[in-house]
């Protein structure tokens, strides 16, 4: 069974984030509306475009998404 993207992203949480993905993970953790069970790129991308004001750039999400896909193979 695949992990949700959120579950995957949480492994990047860090009390002192050193990179954009760690900052994204910390902010997603604080975002109580984040689609925690989604495994769908389009759902997540749409959500973040409307609500991801904390995301430096959608490129950060895209990079994290690629890591997610690699980890789920």
The first five atom37 places (N, CA, C, CB, O) and aatype in JSON, in Angstrom:
{
  "aatype": [20, 20, 20, 20, 20, 20, 20, 20, 20, 20, 20, 20, 20, 20, 20, 20, 20, 20, 20, 20, 20, 20, 20, 20, 20, 20, 20, 20, 20, 20, 20, 20, 20, 20, 20, 20, 20, 20, 20, 20, 20, 20, 20, 20, 20, 20, 20, 20, 20, 20, 20, 20, 20, 20, 20, 20, 20, 20, 20, 20, 20, 20, 20, 20, 20, 20, 20, 20, 20, 20, 20, 20, 20],
  "atom_mask": [
    [1, 1, 1, 1, 1],
    [1, 1, 1, 1, 1],
    [1, 1, 1, 1, 1],
    [1, 1, 1, 1, 1],
    [1, 1, 1, 1, 1],
    [1, 1, 1, 1, 1],
    [1, 1, 1, 1, 1],
    [1, 1, 1, 1, 1],
    [1, 1, 1, 1, 1],
    [1, 1, 1, 1, 1],
    [1, 1, 1, 1, 1],
    [1, 1, 1, 1, 1],
    [1, 1, 1, 1, 1],
    [1, 1, 1, 1, 1],
    [1, 1, 1, 1, 1],
    [1, 1, 1, 1, 1],
    [1, 1, 1, 1, 1],
    [1, 1, 1, 1, 1],
    [1, 1, 1, 1, 1],
    [1, 1, 1, 1, 1],
    [1, 1, 1, 1, 1],
    [1, 1, 1, 1, 1],
    [1, 1, 1, 1, 1],
    [1, 1, 1, 1, 1],
    [1, 1, 1, 1, 1],
    [1, 1, 1, 1, 1],
    [1, 1, 1, 1, 1],
    [1, 1, 1, 1, 1],
    [1, 1, 1, 1, 1],
    [1, 1, 1, 1, 1],
    [1, 1, 1, 1, 1],
    [1, 1, 1, 1, 1],
    [1, 1, 1, 1, 1],
    [1, 1, 1, 1, 1],
    [1, 1, 1, 1, 1],
    [1, 1, 1, 1, 1],
    [1, 1, 1, 1, 1],
    [1, 1, 1, 1, 1],
    [1, 1, 1, 1, 1],
    [1, 1, 1, 1, 1],
    [1, 1, 1, 1, 1],
    [1, 1, 1, 1, 1],
    [1, 1, 1, 1, 1],
    [1, 1, 1, 1, 1],
    [1, 1, 1, 1, 1],
    [1, 1, 1, 1, 1],
    [1, 1, 1, 1, 1],
    [1, 1, 1, 1, 1],
    [1, 1, 1, 1, 1],
    [1, 1, 1, 1, 1],
    [1, 1, 1, 1, 1],
    [1, 1, 1, 1, 1],
    [1, 1, 1, 1, 1],
    [1, 1, 1, 1, 1],
    [1, 1, 1, 1, 1],
    [1, 1, 1, 1, 1],
    [1, 1, 1, 1, 1],
    [1, 1, 1, 1, 1],
    [1, 1, 1, 1, 1],
    [1, 1, 1, 1, 1],
    [1, 1, 1, 1, 1],
    [1, 1, 1, 1, 1],
    [1, 1, 1, 1, 1],
    [1, 1, 1, 1, 1],
    [1, 1, 1, 1, 1],
    [1, 1, 1, 1, 1],
    [1, 1, 1, 1, 1],
    [1, 1, 1, 1, 1],
    [1, 1, 1, 1, 1],
    [1, 1, 1, 1, 1],
    [1, 1, 1, 1, 1],
    [1, 1, 1, 1, 1],
    [1, 1, 1, 1, 1]
  ],
  "atom_positions": [
    [[0.84, -1.19, 0.0], [0.0, 0.0, 0.0], [0.88, 1.25, 0.0], [-0.96, 0.0, 1.22], [1.85, 1.35, 0.75]],
    [[0.53, 2.18, -0.85], [1.29, 3.42, -0.94], [1.05, 4.32, 0.27], [0.93, 4.17, -2.21], [-0.04, 4.35, 0.83]],
    [[2.08, 5.02, 0.64], [1.95, 6.06, 1.65], [1.35, 7.29, 0.98], [3.33, 6.39, 2.31], [1.54, 7.5, -0.22]],
    [[0.64, 8.08, 1.74], [0.19, 9.36, 1.2], [1.4, 10.28, 1.04], [-0.9, 10.01, 2.13], [2.45, 10.07, 1.66]],
    [[1.25, 11.29, 0.19], [2.33, 12.24, 0.01], [2.66, 12.93, 1.34], [1.95, 13.29, -1.05], [3.84, 13.12, 1.66]],
    [[1.64, 13.28, 2.09], [1.84, 13.93, 3.39], [2.7, 13.05, 4.3], [0.49, 14.24, 4.06], [3.64, 13.53, 4.92]],
    [[2.36, 11.76, 4.39], [3.11, 10.82, 5.22], [4.58, 10.8, 4.79], [2.5, 9.4, 5.13], [5.48, 10.84, 5.62]],
    [[4.81, 10.74, 3.48], [6.16, 10.79, 2.94], [6.86, 12.09, 3.34], [6.13, 10.66, 1.4], [8.01, 12.08, 3.79]],
    [[6.17, 13.21, 3.17], [6.76, 14.53, 3.42], [7.17, 14.7, 4.87], [5.77, 15.62, 3.03], [8.14, 15.41, 5.16]],
    [[6.47, 14.06, 5.78], [6.75, 14.24, 7.2], [8.13, 13.74, 7.61], [5.7, 13.54, 8.02], [8.65, 14.14, 8.65]],
    [[8.73, 12.88, 6.8], [10.1, 12.45, 7.14], [11.11, 13.58, 6.98], [10.51, 11.25, 6.27], [12.25, 13.47, 7.43]],
    [[10.7, 14.67, 6.33], [11.58, 15.83, 6.12], [11.4, 16.91, 7.2], [11.32, 16.43, 4.75], [12.1, 17.91, 7.19]],
    [[10.44, 16.7, 8.11], [10.25, 17.69, 9.18], [11.53, 17.79, 10.0], [9.05, 17.31, 10.08], [12.19, 16.79, 10.29]],
    [[11.85, 19.02, 10.37], [13.07, 19.24, 11.12], [12.89, 20.5, 11.98], [14.3, 19.38, 10.16], [12.37, 21.5, 11.5]],
    [[13.33, 20.45, 13.24], [13.16, 21.63, 14.09], [13.91, 22.86, 13.59], [13.61, 21.31, 15.5], [13.51, 23.99, 13.84]],
    [[15.01, 22.62, 12.87], [15.76, 23.73, 12.27], [15.96, 23.42, 10.79], [17.14, 23.95, 12.99], [17.03, 22.96, 10.39]],
    [[14.93, 23.67, 9.99], [14.99, 23.29, 8.57], [16.17, 23.94, 7.85], [13.7, 23.65, 7.87], [16.42, 25.13, 7.98]],
    [[16.86, 23.12, 7.09], [18.05, 23.59, 6.38], [17.8, 23.77, 4.89], [19.21, 22.62, 6.6], [18.63, 24.34, 4.17]],
    [[16.65, 23.3, 4.41], [16.37, 23.43, 2.98], [14.88, 23.66, 2.76], [16.84, 22.17, 2.21], [14.07, 23.61, 3.69]],
    [[14.54, 23.91, 1.5], [13.16, 24.27, 1.15], [12.18, 23.13, 1.43], [13.08, 24.67, -0.31], [11.05, 23.38, 1.84]],
    [[12.58, 21.88, 1.2], [11.66, 20.77, 1.43], [11.38, 20.61, 2.93], [12.24, 19.45, 0.85], [10.25, 20.32, 3.32]],
    [[12.39, 20.81, 3.76], [12.17, 20.75, 5.21], [11.23, 21.86, 5.67], [13.51, 20.84, 5.97], [10.37, 21.64, 6.52]],
    [[11.41, 23.06, 5.12], [10.49, 24.16, 5.47], [9.08, 23.83, 5.02], [10.96, 25.49, 4.83], [8.12, 24.07, 5.75]],
    [[8.94, 23.28, 3.82], [7.64, 22.85, 3.29], [7.02, 21.81, 4.23], [7.8, 22.27, 1.85], [5.84, 21.92, 4.56]],
    [[7.79, 20.83, 4.65], [7.26, 19.78, 5.54], [6.79, 20.38, 6.86], [8.34, 18.71, 5.81], [5.71, 20.03, 7.34]],
    [[7.57, 21.28, 7.43], [7.16, 21.92, 8.69], [5.87, 22.69, 8.52], [8.27, 22.85, 9.19], [4.98, 22.62, 9.36]],
    [[5.77, 23.44, 7.43], [4.56, 24.25, 7.19], [3.35, 23.36, 6.89], [4.8, 25.23, 6.03], [2.25, 23.65, 7.35]],
    [[3.55, 22.3, 6.13], [2.44, 21.39, 5.82], [1.93, 20.75, 7.11], [2.89, 20.29, 4.82], [0.72, 20.54, 7.25]],
    [[2.82, 20.45, 8.04], [2.44, 19.89, 9.32], [1.53, 20.85, 10.09], [3.69, 19.56, 10.15], [0.58, 20.43, 10.76]],
    [[1.81, 22.14, 9.99], [1.02, 23.16, 10.68], [-0.29, 23.47, 9.95], [1.84, 24.44, 10.84], [-1.19, 24.07, 10.54]],
    [[-0.39, 23.09, 8.69], [-1.57, 23.36, 7.85], [-2.61, 22.27, 8.1], [-1.18, 23.43, 6.33], [-2.53, 21.18, 7.54]],
    [[-3.58, 22.58, 8.94], [-4.55, 21.56, 9.36], [-5.52, 21.16, 8.24], [-5.34, 22.06, 10.54], [-6.25, 20.18, 8.37]],
    [[-5.53, 21.92, 7.16], [-6.39, 21.57, 6.02], [-5.66, 20.8, 4.93], [-6.99, 22.84, 5.42], [-6.27, 20.39, 3.94]],
    [[-4.37, 20.6, 5.1], [-3.57, 19.9, 4.08], [-4.21, 18.53, 3.78], [-2.09, 19.73, 4.54], [-4.58, 17.81, 4.71]],
    [[-4.33, 18.17, 2.5], [-4.95, 16.86, 2.14], [-4.03, 15.69, 2.51], [-5.26, 16.81, 0.62], [-3.27, 15.18, 1.69]],
    [[-4.12, 15.29, 3.76], [-3.18, 14.33, 4.35], [-3.25, 12.93, 3.75], [-3.42, 14.24, 5.8], [-2.28, 12.18, 3.84]],
    [[-4.36, 12.57, 3.15], [-4.49, 11.2, 2.62], [-4.27, 11.12, 1.12], [-5.85, 10.64, 2.95], [-4.29, 10.03, 0.55]],
    [[-4.06, 12.26, 0.46], [-3.97, 12.27, -1.0], [-2.66, 11.68, -1.52], [-4.12, 13.68, -1.5], [-1.59, 11.86, -0.95]],
    [[-2.81, 10.96, -2.62], [-1.67, 10.43, -3.38], [-1.7, 10.98, -4.8], [-1.68, 8.88, -3.39], [-1.0, 10.48, -5.69]],
    [[-2.53, 12.01, -5.02], [-2.79, 12.51, -6.36], [-2.12, 13.87, -6.59], [-4.3, 12.61, -6.6], [-2.4, 14.84, -5.88]],
    [[-1.25, 13.92, -7.59], [-0.51, 15.14, -7.9], [-1.45, 16.33, -8.15], [0.39, 14.92, -9.11], [-1.23, 17.41, -7.62]],
    [[-2.48, 16.12, -8.96], [-3.36, 17.23, -9.32], [-4.11, 17.77, -8.12], [-4.34, 16.79, -10.38], [-4.26, 18.99, -7.98]],
    [[-4.6, 16.89, -7.25], [-5.29, 17.34, -6.04], [-4.36, 18.18, -5.17], [-5.81, 16.14, -5.24], [-4.72, 19.26, -4.71]],
    [[-3.16, 17.66, -4.96], [-2.21, 18.35, -4.1], [-1.75, 19.66, -4.72], [-1.0, 17.46, -3.83], [-1.65, 20.68, -4.03]],
    [[-1.47, 19.65, -6.0], [-1.03, 20.84, -6.69], [-2.1, 21.93, -6.63], [-0.67, 20.52, -8.16], [-1.8, 23.09, -6.34]],
    [[-3.34, 21.57, -6.9], [-4.44, 22.54, -6.83], [-4.58, 23.11, -5.43], [-5.77, 21.89, -7.27], [-4.74, 24.32, -5.25]],
    [[-4.52, 22.25, -4.44], [-4.63, 22.7, -3.05], [-3.53, 23.71, -2.74], [-4.55, 21.5, -2.08], [-3.79, 24.78, -2.18]],
    [[-2.3, 23.37, -3.1], [-1.17, 24.24, -2.77], [-1.21, 25.55, -3.54], [0.13, 23.52, -3.05], [-0.8, 26.59, -3.02]],
    [[-1.69, 25.52, -4.78], [-1.79, 26.77, -5.54], [-2.77, 27.74, -4.88], [-2.23, 26.49, -6.99], [-2.58, 28.95, -4.93]],
    [[-3.81, 27.2, -4.25], [-4.81, 28.05, -3.6], [-4.47, 28.35, -2.14], [-6.17, 27.39, -3.68], [-4.82, 29.42, -1.64]],
    [[-3.81, 27.42, -1.46], [-3.63, 27.54, -0.01], [-2.19, 27.49, 0.47], [-4.39, 26.46, 0.66], [-1.91, 27.69, 1.65]],
    [[-1.27, 27.22, -0.43], [0.11, 27.03, -0.03], [0.93, 28.3, 0.01], [0.77, 26.07, -0.93], [2.04, 28.35, -0.51]],
    [[0.36, 29.35, 0.62], [1.06, 30.63, 0.71], [2.43, 30.49, 1.38], [0.22, 31.64, 1.47], [3.31, 31.33, 1.17]],
    [[2.6, 29.45, 2.16], [3.86, 29.2, 2.86], [4.92, 28.56, 1.98], [3.61, 28.33, 4.06], [6.09, 28.48, 2.37]],
    [[4.52, 28.11, 0.8], [5.46, 27.42, -0.1], [6.25, 28.46, -0.88], [4.7, 26.46, -1.07], [5.67, 29.32, -1.54]],
    [[7.58, 28.37, -0.82], [8.43, 29.35, -1.51], [8.12, 29.38, -3.0], [9.92, 29.02, -1.29], [8.08, 30.44, -3.62]],
    [[7.92, 28.19, -3.57], [7.69, 28.06, -5.0], [7.06, 26.69, -5.25], [9.02, 28.22, -5.82], [7.32, 25.75, -4.5]],
    [[6.26, 26.58, -6.27], [5.69, 25.28, -6.62], [6.79, 24.31, -7.04], [4.64, 25.42, -7.75], [6.58, 23.1, -7.02]],
    [[7.95, 24.83, -7.41], [9.08, 23.97, -7.76], [9.5, 23.11, -6.55], [10.29, 24.82, -8.25], [9.97, 21.99, -6.72]],
    [[9.31, 23.64, -5.34], [9.63, 22.87, -4.13], [8.7, 21.67, -4.04], [9.51, 23.77, -2.84], [9.14, 20.56, -3.75]],
    [[7.41, 21.9, -4.29], [6.46, 20.79, -4.3], [6.83, 19.78, -5.38], [5.02, 21.3, -4.51], [6.82, 18.57, -5.14]],
    [[7.15, 20.27, -6.57], [7.49, 19.36, -7.67], [8.71, 18.51, -7.33], [7.75, 20.16, -8.96], [8.75, 17.32, -7.65]],
    [[9.7, 19.11, -6.7], [10.89, 18.36, -6.3], [10.53, 17.29, -5.26], [11.98, 19.32, -5.74], [10.98, 16.15, -5.34]],
    [[9.73, 17.69, -4.28], [9.3, 16.73, -3.25], [8.45, 15.62, -3.87], [8.49, 17.46, -2.13], [8.57, 14.46, -3.48]],
    [[7.61, 15.98, -4.84], [6.78, 14.98, -5.52], [7.64, 13.95, -6.24], [5.82, 15.66, -6.51], [7.35, 12.75, -6.19]],
    [[8.7, 14.4, -6.91], [9.6, 13.47, -7.61], [10.26, 12.51, -6.62], [10.68, 14.25, -8.4], [10.39, 11.32, -6.9]],
    [[10.67, 13.03, -5.47], [11.25, 12.17, -4.42], [10.21, 11.16, -3.93], [11.76, 13.03, -3.23], [10.52, 9.99, -3.69]],
    [[8.98, 11.62, -3.79], [7.88, 10.74, -3.37], [7.69, 9.6, -4.36], [6.57, 11.54, -3.22], [7.59, 8.44, -3.96]],
    [[7.66, 9.93, -5.65], [7.47, 8.89, -6.67], [8.61, 7.88, -6.64], [7.36, 9.53, -8.07], [8.38, 6.68, -6.76]],
    [[9.83, 8.35, -6.49], [10.98, 7.45, -6.42], [10.9, 6.54, -5.2], [12.28, 8.24, -6.39], [11.25, 5.36, -5.28]],
    [[10.45, 7.08, -4.09], [10.39, 6.29, -2.85], [9.29, 5.24, -2.9], [10.17, 7.2, -1.66], [9.34, 4.25, -2.18]],
    [[8.29, 5.46, -3.75], [7.15, 4.55, -3.8], [7.3, 3.47, -4.86], [5.89, 5.33, -4.05], [6.41, 2.63, -5.02]],
    [[8.41, 3.47, -5.59], [8.61, 2.44, -6.63], [8.97, 1.12, -6.01], [9.7, 2.87, -7.6], [9.18, 0.14, -6.73]]
  ]
}
